[in-house]
Amino acid sequence: MRAAVEIAAGVAIVDLEDEEVVELDATGTVEPPDVSTGLPLVVAADQSGPLIVAVVARRPPLVVSRDAGSTWHEIGSGLPTGRGVAISPEHPDVILFAGESRLFLSRDGGRFWHGLGVELDDIRAVEWLEETGLG
């Protein structure tokens, strides 16, 4: 499973299983999805069906709605300030969260998070690449 991570130097392609950068495109960009949450302080958000995960500028840095934004609850206590979030299009329980310089992966809808070993400078946005199998 791979993700594109926009950083100051371009777009890093990160292998999330091996926890390493496999490619860097100095001219690339990541276009975050335009998700309407109706919430204040939203930094970034992603949606998969009725599931919406939003990065907010407060602690904890994530809120989630499983009913298309009708109700919200906090997740991600212990995570740093957020820059981006991406929900796997194939496996909605798999969520990628981006802090300022690190990526965190949840495979259970945001209940538990694993900090990846790769560090990147000035993360700006993240997105899944098409191949997101859980291999």
C-alpha positions in Angstrom: 0.0 0.0 0.0 1.3 3.4 -1.0 0.5 7.0 -0.5 1.5 10.3 -2.1 2.7 12.8 0.5 3.1 16.4 -0.5 6.1 18.0 1.2 8.1 21.2 0.6 10.4 19.3 -1.8 7.5 17.9 -4.0 5.6 14.7 -3.7 7.1 11.7 -1.9 5.7 8.3 -2.7 5.7 6.3 0.5 5.5 2.5 0.8 3.5 2.2 4.0 4.3 -1.4 4.6 8.1 -1.0 4.3 7.9 2.5 5.8 10.1 4.1 3.2 10.1 6.7 0.5 10.3 4.9 -2.8 10.2 8.0 -5.1 10.3 11.8 -5.1 8.6 13.9 -7.7 10.0 17.5 -7.3 7.2 19.0 -9.5 4.2 17.0 -8.2 1.4 18.2 -6.0 -1.4 16.4 -4.0 -4.9 17.8 -4.5 -6.8 17.2 -1.2 -10.5 16.3 -1.7 -13.1 19.0 -1.2 -15.1 17.7 1.7 -17.8 19.9 3.3 -18.0 19.2 7.1 -19.7 22.3 8.4 -17.2 22.2 11.3 -15.0 25.1 12.5 -11.1 24.8 12.5 -11.0 22.1 9.7 -7.4 21.7 8.3 -8.2 18.8 6.0 -10.8 16.1 5.5 -11.6 13.0 3.5 -14.8 11.0 2.9 -15.7 7.5 1.9 -19.4 7.0 1.7 -21.0 8.2 5.0 -17.6 8.1 6.7 -15.9 11.5 7.1 -12.6 12.0 8.9 -11.5 15.6 9.5 -8.3 17.1 10.8 -9.0 20.0 13.1 -6.8 22.7 14.6 -7.2 21.6 18.2 -6.6 18.6 20.5 -7.3 15.8 19.7 -6.6 16.5 16.1 -9.2 14.3 14.5 -13.0 14.1 14.4 -15.0 11.4 12.7 -18.5 11.0 11.5 -20.0 7.7 10.4 -23.3 9.2 9.3 -22.3 11.8 6.7 -21.7 14.6 9.1 -24.9 14.4 11.3 -22.9 13.5 14.4 -19.2 13.7 15.3 -16.8 12.2 17.8 -13.1 12.8 18.6 -10.4 10.3 17.8 -6.6 10.4 17.7 -5.8 11.5 21.2 -2.0 11.4 21.5 -1.5 12.3 17.8 0.4 15.5 17.0 -1.0 18.6 15.2 -2.4 17.4 11.9 -1.8 18.4 8.3 -3.7 15.9 6.3 -5.8 12.7 6.3 -6.8 10.1 3.8 -9.2 7.2 4.0 -8.4 4.1 1.9 -10.9 3.9 -0.9 -10.8 0.1 -0.8 -10.8 -0.4 3.0 -12.5 2.5 4.9 -11.2 1.3 8.2 -7.6 2.1 7.0 -6.9 5.8 7.6 -3.6 7.7 7.0 -3.0 10.7 9.2 -0.2 13.2 8.5 1.5 15.3 11.2 4.0 18.0 10.4 6.8 15.5 9.7 5.4 12.0 10.3 2.7 9.7 9.1 0.4 7.6 11.3 -1.6 4.6 10.1 -4.8 3.1 11.6 -6.2 -0.1 10.4 -9.2 -0.1 12.7 -11.1 3.1 11.8 -9.0 5.4 14.1 -9.0 3.5 17.3 -5.3 2.6 17.4 -2.5 4.4 15.5 0.9 3.3 14.4 3.6 5.9 13.8 5.6 5.1 10.6 9.4 5.2 10.8 9.8 7.5 7.8 10.1 11.2 8.5 9.4 13.9 6.0 9.9 17.7 6.2 6.9 20.0 6.1 4.0 17.6 5.2 1.2 19.5 3.4 -1.2 16.9 2.2 -1.7 13.1 1.7 -3.6 10.8 -0.6 -3.8 7.1 -1.3 -2.4 5.9 -4.6 -4.7 3.5 -6.5 -3.0 0.4 -5.3 -4.0 0.2 -1.6 -4.3 -3.6 -1.1 -3.5 -4.8 2.4 -1.1 -7.4 1.1 
